[in-house]
Amino acid sequence: MSLLNRYYVLRHGHSLANQQKIIVSDIQHGEHRYGLSPLGINQVTHTLVNWPFSIPDMIFHSDFKRTSETAGMVADYFSRPLQPSPALRERHFGEFELQDDAHYPQVWQYDEQQPEHQFGEVESLTSVCEREMALISQLEQQYCQQNILLVGHGDPLQILLSHFLNQPLNQHRTLVPLATAEVRALNPE
């Protein structure tokens, strides 16, 4: 896919939900709670000091607290504007909301079998990819030759990376997982 802009993805830093080992995927729980842990703040700071790519011209981020805080640190560091986008929200994990994060592998097993599954009322891989690609399509219509940073969550960013690598979405877990506060190029420079 040929794009007019360069895109980078950044997973939020380690969060209080990560620390508590719970799944927080609903905006009603994640918008004002479960922000960055002290470890997460340190991780984001380390990423910024060692930034490997062009400085972002603009930053779009999920409106969850952990991603808003991560994006805010990036915006402050580079003096760049940022804008929340629901398209970058966490994948909704349905029945597993606020449950132990040991449920993730069970969902990922279903992912491998069928990208359209909604086991446990989990948002399908296809649905996640479609909402993220709708944002990129919108950005492609609005901007040209910009470095755009997308700050989001592990599963959605893995799904987006799979899409850009032309891998089947149900293989998103075969990619090396994005570490907390890790940044990668979505489309190479």
Helices and strands as residue ranges (DSSP letters): E 6-11, H 16-20, H 27-30, H 38-49, E 58-61, H 65-78, E 82-84, G 86-88, G 94-96, G 101-103, H 104-113, G 119-121, H 125-142, E 147-152, H 154-164, G 169-174, E 183-185
